[in-house]
Amino acid sequence: MQDQINILFLGGAKRVSLAECLIAAGKQLGKTVNIFSYELDKYVPIASIGKIIIGLKWNNPDILTHLGQTIKENNIHIVLPFVDGATVIAAQLKTQVKEVFIPVSPEQTCDIMFDKVKANEWFQANGIPVPAYDGHLPAIAKPRKGSASQGLVIIKTEQDKSSFKANYKEEDFLIQRFLTADEYTVDVYVSKQGRALSIVPRKRMEVTSGEVTKSITVRDEEVIALSKEVISKIRFEGPITLQFLRDKQTKQLYMMEINPRFGGGVVTSIQAGADSCSMLLNEYLNNPVKEVTDWKENLIMTRAFREFFYHANNN
């Protein structure tokens, strides 16, 4: 039985805490976890804990060939996507390197969820409530393939609406009704067999540049029930992140988006007892994995800045 497990992150530049969780989960299983990360820049935080492999952009036609070479050269056992564009690539890669464990949803699922317009149409077709735009303001325009809240446009007035139409192509955006709402992120781990092994909602208390910087685990049964309903309607696998909005006035719950990958704040759920890193490694090792429902409620995560230093002349 191998003692080393080599994990390749796709775009895991800042996911140091999650890398530490994977390393700790490996130690509990008597394994040494080695982290590699496929990046465009070698001076990223994950370099403090793993090896950086300079790669190609996700839309490069040679990306799958290069990733295949990278996997072979570094004896990679597990591949994990950490940005939205990498989820589709990982799903495609999964069909080509079947000897490697890639716990990611099928390409069709990743393709739908990567495109906000396609995802919104899928939600509506499957009876999942979304804040549909009916022409009334305020509204919010989200880039179809954007992430981390980048490129959002808030449309409050008719003047804003005219300006938006003059400066952007509407077909490049998903336009929805703007809500004053509480945001919930749900960390889910789905087994190879399609069974949800853990479902942990977190209320987002503070967000900076699209990244959660303070959150609290909440045992919200309505959020959990809707999460179960959503994931029962299409094939998912591995770590996924669902995001919901609850209107502060009506208390209506709406689906916002699904990212078929680890979320940036998943360490909160891991620390609460839903250790998806351990689940993932056990699945790789073909060990039995139990469902976790007794995770700790009201656990608060808050983040601080952390510095990493590299000498520019280092190779």
Sequence and secondary structure as in RCSB ss.txt:
>XXXX:A:sequence
MQDQINILFLGGAKRVSLAECLIAAGKQLGKTVNIFSYELDKYVPIASIGKIIIGLKWNNPDILTHLGQTIKENN
IHIVLPFVDGATVIAAQLKTQVKEVFIPVSPEQTCDIMFDKVKANEWFQANGIPVPAYDGHLPAIAKPRKGSASQ
GLVIIKTEQDKSSFKANYKEEDFLIQRFLTADEYTVDVYVSKQGRALSIVPRKRMEVTSGEVTKSITVRDEEVIA
LSKEVISKIRFEGPITLQFLRDKQTKQLYMMEINPRFGGGVVTSIQAGADSCSMLLNEYLNNPVKEVTDWKENLI
MTRAFREFFYHANNN
>XXXX:A:secstr
  SEEEEEEES TT HHHHHHHHHHHHHTT EEEEEEEES S SGGGGTSEEEE   TT TTHHHHHHHHHHHTT
  EEEE SHHHHHHHHHHHTT TTSB     HHHHHHHHSHHHHHHHHHHTT    B  S SSEEEEETT  TTT
T EEE SHHHHHHHHHHS GGGEEEEE   EEEEEEEEEE TTS EEEEEEEEEEEEETTEEEEEEE   HHHHH
HHHHHHTSS   EEEEEEEEEETTT  EEEEEEESS  TTHHHHHHTT  HHHHHHHHHTT          TT E
EE         TT  
